Amino acid sequence: MQKPPQPAWAATNPQRRARVMFKFIALVNKEHDALAKLLSSEHGKTVPDSRGDIQRGLEVVEFACGINRIC
């Protein structure tokens, strides 16, 4: 069996990993406007479009954090 690329993360229980990811979500939300402006300047998108992309990404992370509760 192949070793996971991040053994410490793989060994962390799912609840702890979810807490880390929720902190990530909080940090992204705190810097949402600055990140949207940066994304817009790098990719030539409008700022509202960039905000939507960031929001959709956050929704994916939120869903992934809840998977341990579903299974």
CYANA upper distance limits for C-alpha pairs under 8 A (distance plus 0.5 A):
  3 LYS  CA      7 PRO  CA      7.77
  4 PRO  CA     10 ALA  CA      7.38
  6 GLN  CA     10 ALA  CA      6.66
  7 PRO  CA     11 ALA  CA      6.56
  8 ALA  CA     12 THR  CA      6.88
  9 TRP  CA     17 ARG  CA      8.15
 12 THR  CA     16 ARG  CA      7.07
 12 THR  CA     17 ARG  CA      7.00
 13 ASN  CA     17 ARG  CA      6.92
 14 PRO  CA     18 ALA  CA      6.59
 14 PRO  CA     68 ASN  CA      7.08
 15 GLN  CA     19 ARG  CA      6.83
 15 GLN  CA     68 ASN  CA      8.10
 16 ARG  CA     20 VAL  CA      6.87
 17 ARG  CA     21 MET  CA      6.78
 17 ARG  CA     65 CYS  CA      8.48
 18 ALA  CA     22 PHE  CA      6.58
 18 ALA  CA     65 CYS  CA      5.46
 18 ALA  CA     66 GLY  CA      8.26
 19 ARG  CA     23 LYS  CA      6.83
 20 VAL  CA     24 PHE  CA      6.91
 21 MET  CA     25 ILE  CA      6.75
 21 MET  CA     61 VAL  CA      7.77
 21 MET  CA     65 CYS  CA      7.56
 22 PHE  CA     26 ALA  CA      6.76
 22 PHE  CA     62 GLU  CA      7.97
 22 PHE  CA     65 CYS  CA      8.11
 23 LYS  CA     27 LEU  CA      6.76
 24 PHE  CA     28 VAL  CA      6.73
 25 ILE  CA     29 ASN  CA      6.60
 25 ILE  CA     58 LEU  CA      6.95
 25 ILE  CA     61 VAL  CA      8.15
 25 ILE  CA     62 GLU  CA      8.37
 26 ALA  CA     30 LYS  CA      6.61
 27 LEU  CA     31 GLU  CA      6.89
 28 VAL  CA     32 HIS  CA      6.08
 28 VAL  CA     35 LEU  CA      8.30
 31 GLU  CA     35 LEU  CA      6.49
 32 HIS  CA     36 ALA  CA      6.56
 32 HIS  CA     51 ARG  CA      7.68
 32 HIS  CA     54 ILE  CA      8.03
 33 ASP  CA     37 LYS  CA      6.73
 33 ASP  CA     51 ARG  CA      7.76
 34 ALA  CA     38 LEU  CA      6.72
 35 LEU  CA     39 LEU  CA      6.50
 36 ALA  CA     40 SER  CA      6.46
 36 ALA  CA     47 VAL  CA      6.24
 36 ALA  CA     48 PRO  CA      8.20
 36 ALA  CA     50 SER  CA      5.49
 36 ALA  CA     51 ARG  CA      5.68
 36 ALA  CA     54 ILE  CA      7.67
 37 LYS  CA     41 SER  CA      6.68
 37 LYS  CA     47 VAL  CA      6.29
 37 LYS  CA     50 SER  CA      7.95
 38 LEU  CA     42 GLU  CA      6.67
 39 LEU  CA     43 HIS  CA      6.44
 39 LEU  CA     44 GLY  CA      8.38
 39 LEU  CA     45 LYS  CA      7.90
 39 LEU  CA     47 VAL  CA      8.39
 39 LEU  CA     50 SER  CA      6.64
 40 SER  CA     44 GLY  CA      5.76
 40 SER  CA     45 LYS  CA      5.08
 40 SER  CA     46 THR  CA      6.18
 40 SER  CA     47 VAL  CA      5.97
 40 SER  CA     50 SER  CA      6.35
 41 SER  CA     45 LYS  CA      7.63
 45 LYS  CA     49 ASP  CA      6.78
 45 LYS  CA     50 SER  CA      6.81
 46 THR  CA     50 SER  CA      6.76
 47 VAL  CA     51 ARG  CA      6.64
 48 PRO  CA     52 GLY  CA      6.83
 49 ASP  CA     53 ASP  CA      6.86
 50 SER  CA     54 ILE  CA      6.75
 51 ARG  CA     55 GLN  CA      6.65
 52 GLY  CA     56 ARG  CA      6.63
 53 ASP  CA     57 GLY  CA      6.76
 54 ILE  CA     58 LEU  CA      6.76
 55 GLN  CA     59 GLU  CA      6.76
 56 ARG  CA     60 VAL  CA      6.95
 57 GLY  CA     61 VAL  CA      6.98
 58 LEU  CA     62 GLU  CA      6.61
 59 GLU  CA     63 PHE  CA      6.61
 60 VAL  CA     64 ALA  CA      6.69
 61 VAL  CA     65 CYS  CA      6.68
 62 GLU  CA     66 GLY  CA      7.02
 63 PHE  CA     67 ILE  CA      7.04
 66 GLY  CA     70 ILE  CA      7.14
 67 ILE  CA     71 CYS  CA      6.80
